[in-house]
Amino acid sequence: MATHKDALKRQRQNVKRNARNRYYIKGMRFLNKEFYAALESGNEEEASTLLKRNVKHIQRIAGKGIIHSNQSDRRCSRLHKAFNRTFAKA
């Protein structure tokens, strides 16, 4: 347990930041679930809108430093790949 004044402040800041980061990451996971459910149902219009929302959310949290930019790029790439694989015009 922290005893110094600056260590106590750092601990309070960490608790707040951790809660904020968990909120954004949980939102990202929820959007992922919605997107993959739309893919499974075969609803291209809904999946397209969810893809845009998901990518925007992922890039936003990467900009805030919650996830690394490489992780953001990888996640977005996988979403686009899944969308294109499902709705390929063959």
C-alpha positions as CSV (number, residue, x, y, z in Angstrom):
1,M,0.0,0.0,0.0
2,A,1.2,3.5,-0.9
3,T,2.2,5.7,2.0
4,H,3.7,8.8,0.3
5,K,1.5,11.6,-0.8
6,D,2.6,11.4,-4.5
7,A,2.2,7.6,-4.5
8,L,-1.4,7.9,-3.1
9,K,-2.2,10.4,-5.9
10,R,-0.7,8.1,-8.5
11,Q,-2.8,5.2,-7.2
12,R,-6.0,7.3,-7.4
13,Q,-5.1,8.3,-11.0
14,N,-4.4,4.7,-11.9
15,V,-7.8,3.6,-10.6
16,K,-9.6,6.3,-12.6
17,R,-7.6,5.5,-15.8
18,N,-8.1,1.8,-15.4
19,A,-11.9,2.3,-15.1
20,R,-11.9,4.5,-18.2
21,N,-9.8,2.1,-20.2
22,R,-12.0,-0.9,-19.3
23,Y,-15.1,1.1,-20.4
24,Y,-13.7,1.8,-23.9
25,I,-12.4,-1.8,-24.3
26,K,-15.7,-3.3,-23.2
27,G,-17.4,-1.1,-25.8
28,M,-15.1,-2.3,-28.4
29,R,-15.8,-5.9,-27.6
30,F,-19.5,-5.3,-27.6
31,L,-19.3,-3.7,-31.0
32,N,-17.3,-6.7,-32.2
33,K,-20.0,-9.1,-31.0
34,E,-22.7,-7.1,-32.7
35,F,-20.7,-7.0,-36.0
36,Y,-20.0,-10.8,-36.0
37,A,-23.7,-11.5,-35.2
38,A,-24.7,-9.4,-38.2
39,L,-22.2,-11.3,-40.4
40,E,-23.7,-14.6,-39.2
41,S,-27.2,-13.4,-39.9
42,G,-26.2,-12.4,-43.4
43,N,-27.5,-8.8,-43.1
44,E,-25.0,-6.9,-45.3
45,E,-26.5,-3.4,-44.7
46,E,-26.4,-3.8,-40.9
47,A,-22.9,-5.3,-41.0
48,S,-21.7,-2.5,-43.1
49,T,-22.9,0.2,-40.7
50,L,-21.5,-1.8,-37.7
51,L,-18.2,-2.1,-39.5
52,K,-17.9,1.6,-39.8
53,R,-18.9,2.2,-36.2
54,N,-16.5,-0.5,-35.0
55,V,-13.5,0.9,-37.0
56,K,-14.2,4.4,-35.8
57,H,-14.4,3.3,-32.2
58,I,-11.2,1.2,-32.5
59,Q,-9.3,4.1,-34.1
60,R,-10.6,6.5,-31.4
61,I,-9.3,4.4,-28.5
62,A,-6.0,3.9,-30.3
63,G,-5.7,7.7,-30.6
64,K,-6.3,8.0,-26.8
65,G,-3.5,5.5,-26.2
66,I,-5.8,2.8,-24.7
67,I,-4.6,0.3,-27.3
68,H,-1.5,0.4,-29.4
69,S,-1.9,1.7,-33.0
70,N,-0.6,-1.6,-34.4
71,Q,-3.3,-3.5,-32.4
72,S,-5.8,-1.0,-33.8
73,D,-4.7,-1.6,-37.4
74,R,-4.7,-5.4,-36.9
75,R,-8.2,-5.4,-35.5
76,C,-9.6,-3.2,-38.3
77,S,-7.9,-5.3,-40.9
78,R,-9.5,-8.5,-39.5
79,L,-12.9,-6.8,-39.4
80,H,-12.6,-5.8,-43.1
81,K,-11.3,-9.2,-44.0
82,A,-14.3,-10.9,-42.3
83,F,-16.7,-8.6,-44.0
84,N,-15.2,-9.1,-47.5
85,R,-15.0,-12.8,-47.0
86,T,-18.7,-13.0,-46.0
87,F,-20.1,-10.7,-48.7
88,A,-17.7,-11.3,-51.6
89,K,-19.3,-10.7,-55.0
90,A,-18.3,-14.0,-56.7
